[in-house]
Amino acid sequence: MKIVVCVNHVPDTETKVKVGTDGKLIDPTGVNWMLSPYDEFGIEEGLRLKEKNGGEVIAISLGGDANKETLRKSLAMGVDKAVLLKDASVRDSFAVGKALADACKEISPDIVLFGKQSIDYYDEQVSGVVAELLGMPSVSVVVKMEIADGKVICEREIEGGHEKVETKLPCVISAQKGLNEPRYPSLKGIMAAKSKPIEEKIPAATQNRVEVLEMRKPAGKGAGKILGTDETAVKELVRLLHEEAKII
């Protein structure tokens, strides 16, 4: 079984984000980077599929040399092969998906796994773009998955509950928290990952379809206001919610 896991290199969740001088990107100064947490569920599911069915797990990441850190962690977890699509330019979701889909076409995987989203832009679009460009069915936000005789039965999260769907291989799956419990890299795996080669490829340039016009941090919270300590404050509260906050 040939399994591809697409992984992303993102700012650490504890990073205090600052907007860069161009007003369109974050300032990378002092930012710690990490493997996107949702992608760990994708890696773990790929490793479990290999353990059950045999085959090979290949991690692919699009970005600059810094992405090798994330690929090294993927290798340390047990991935067999890592591929860096080397391009540090700013790409929108379609352009990212196009590069990943082109790489997948060369591999002809049985299944392509993603985390449900990366924790930087939270747009959840890339897995769908890749599936469309590959002509494969896709299932998103998967919390349970079983594969037998080429059939894939998934349970996915929807608003207010879960939905059970069936598709077939080859397909694209995006993993949600709860699908599995990602393993920690072993010392042996960490040491082996240091010596494993990371294949580098230059992806074709793709024109972005979305342009970031401005990036800004949310406005700070205003000072609180005490209206009173008894029922006489209710009338004033209603007036302010109606006239100032305009929410009623």
C-alpha positions in Angstrom: 0.0 0.0 0.0 1.4 3.4 -1.0 0.5 6.1 1.5 1.2 9.8 1.2 0.9 12.2 4.1 1.0 15.9 3.4 2.4 17.9 6.3 2.8 21.6 7.0 5.4 23.6 8.9 3.6 26.2 11.1 4.2 28.7 13.9 4.1 27.2 17.4 0.7 27.5 19.1 2.3 29.6 21.8 3.8 32.1 19.4 2.9 35.7 19.9 2.1 36.7 16.4 3.3 40.1 15.1 2.3 41.5 11.7 5.3 42.1 9.4 6.2 45.5 8.0 4.4 44.8 4.7 1.1 44.4 6.5 0.4 41.1 4.7 2.5 38.4 6.4 3.5 37.6 10.0 6.9 38.8 11.2 9.0 35.6 11.4 11.5 37.1 13.9 11.6 35.0 17.1 8.9 32.6 15.9 9.2 28.9 16.8 7.9 26.5 14.1 6.5 23.1 14.4 4.7 20.2 12.6 1.0 21.2 12.4 -0.7 19.2 15.2 -3.6 18.0 13.0 -1.0 16.5 10.6 0.2 14.3 13.4 -3.1 12.4 13.2 -2.6 12.0 9.5 0.9 10.6 10.0 -0.2 8.2 12.7 -3.0 6.9 10.6 -0.6 6.4 7.7 1.7 4.4 9.9 -1.1 2.2 11.2 -2.3 1.5 7.7 1.3 0.4 6.8 1.5 -1.8 9.9 -1.8 -3.5 9.0 -1.4 -3.7 5.2 2.3 -3.3 4.5 3.7 -0.8 2.0 5.4 2.6 2.3 4.5 5.9 4.0 5.8 9.1 2.2 5.6 12.5 3.8 5.5 15.6 1.5 5.8 19.2 2.6 5.8 22.4 0.5 8.1 25.2 1.7 11.7 26.3 2.2 14.6 24.6 4.0 13.0 25.2 7.4 10.3 22.6 6.5 13.0 19.9 6.7 12.6 20.2 10.5 9.0 19.0 10.2 9.9 16.3 7.7 12.6 15.1 10.2 10.0 14.7 12.8 7.8 12.8 10.4 10.7 10.4 9.7 11.4 10.1 13.4 7.7 9.0 14.0 8.3 6.2 11.4 7.7 7.6 8.0 9.8 5.8 5.3 10.5 8.7 3.0 10.3 12.5 3.0 10.0 14.8 0.0 10.4 18.6 0.2 8.8 20.6 -2.5 11.2 23.5 -2.2 9.5 26.8 -2.7 9.5 29.5 -0.1 7.2 31.8 -2.0 3.8 32.8 -0.7 1.1 30.5 -2.1 -2.7 30.5 -1.6 -4.5 27.2 -0.9 -5.0 26.4 -4.6 -1.4 26.9 -5.5 -0.3 24.8 -2.5 -2.8 22.1 -3.5 -1.6 22.2 -7.1 2.0 21.5 -6.1 1.0 18.7 -3.7 -1.3 17.1 -6.3 1.5 17.2 -9.0 3.8 15.4 -6.5 1.2 12.8 -5.7 0.6 12.1 -9.4 4.2 11.0 -9.7 3.8 8.6 -6.7 0.3 7.2 -7.6 -0.7 6.7 -3.9 -3.5 4.4 -2.7 -4.5 7.0 -0.1 -3.5 10.7 0.6 -3.8 11.8 4.2 -3.9 15.3 5.6 -4.7 16.9 9.0 -8.1 18.5 8.7 -6.4 21.9 8.6 -3.2 23.6 9.4 -3.2 25.9 12.4 -1.9 29.0 10.6 -4.7 30.0 8.2 -7.4 27.5 9.2 -9.0 27.4 5.8 -9.4 23.6 5.5 -9.2 23.9 1.6 -6.0 22.2 0.6 -7.1 18.5 0.9 -10.2 19.2 -1.2 -8.1 21.0 -3.8 -5.7 18.0 -4.0 -8.6 15.5 -4.3 -10.2 17.5 -7.1 -7.0 17.8 -9.1 -6.3 14.1 -8.6 -9.8 13.1 -9.5 -10.2 11.2 -6.2 -13.1 11.1 -3.7 -12.4 12.9 -0.5 -13.7 12.7 3.1 -12.9 15.5 5.6 -12.9 15.8 9.4 -12.6 12.0 9.8 -12.6 10.7 13.4 -12.9 6.9 12.5 -11.8 5.0 9.5 -11.8 1.3 8.3 -10.4 0.0 5.1 -11.2 -3.5 3.7 -11.3 -4.9 0.2 -10.7 -1.4 -1.3 -13.7 0.1 0.5 -13.2 3.0 3.0 -15.8 3.5 5.7 -15.4 6.8 7.5 -17.1 8.5 10.4 -16.8 12.3 10.2 -17.8 15.2 12.4 -20.7 17.4 11.2 -22.5 20.1 13.0 -24.3 18.5 16.0 -23.2 15.0 15.4 -21.3 12.4 13.3 -21.9 11.2 9.8 -20.9 7.7 8.4 -19.9 7.6 4.7 -18.4 5.1 2.4 -16.0 5.6 -0.5 -13.2 3.6 -2.2 -9.5 3.7 -2.8 -7.7 5.7 -4.0 -9.0 8.6 -2.0 -8.0 11.7 0.1 -8.7 11.8 3.8 -8.3 14.7 6.2 -7.9 13.6 9.9 -9.6 15.2 12.9 -8.5 14.9 16.5 -9.9 11.7 17.8 -9.0 9.5 14.8 -6.1 8.2 16.7 -3.4 9.0 19.4 -0.2 10.0 17.6 2.9 8.2 18.8 6.0 10.0 20.2 9.1 9.6 18.1 11.4 7.0 19.7 15.1 7.7 20.4 15.9 5.1 17.8 13.6 6.9 15.3 15.1 10.3 16.1 18.6 9.0 15.5 17.6 7.2 12.3 15.8 10.3 11.0 19.0 12.4 11.2 20.7 10.1 8.6 17.7 9.6 6.3 17.8 11.7 3.1 15.1 14.2 2.3 14.4 14.3 -1.4 14.1 17.8 -2.8 12.0 18.8 -5.8 11.2 22.1 -7.4 7.4 22.5 -7.9 6.0 24.3 -10.9 5.1 27.9 -10.4 1.3 28.4 -10.0 -0.5 31.7 -10.1 -2.3 32.5 -6.9 -6.1 33.0 -7.1 -6.4 34.8 -3.8 -4.4 37.8 -2.7 -3.9 39.0 0.9 -4.7 42.7 1.0 -4.1 43.3 4.7 -3.3 41.4 7.9 -4.0 42.9 11.3 -4.4 41.8 14.9 -7.8 42.0 16.5 -8.6 45.2 18.3 -7.9 45.2 22.0 -10.7 44.9 24.5 -12.2 48.2 25.7 -12.5 49.1 29.3 -15.4 47.7 31.3 -18.3 49.8 32.5 -20.3 49.3 35.7 -23.9 50.5 35.2 -25.2 49.9 38.7 -25.7 47.3 41.4 -29.4 46.9 41.4 -32.4 46.4 39.0 -32.2 50.1 38.0 -29.2 49.2 35.8 -31.3 46.9 33.6 -32.9 49.7 31.7 -29.6 51.3 31.0 -28.0 48.0 30.0 -30.8 47.4 27.4 -30.4 50.9 26.0 -26.6 50.5 25.6 -27.0 47.1 24.0 -29.4 48.6 21.5 -27.9 52.0 20.8 -24.1 51.4 21.3 -23.4 47.7 20.8 -26.3 47.4 18.3 -26.8 43.7 19.1 -30.5 43.9 20.0 
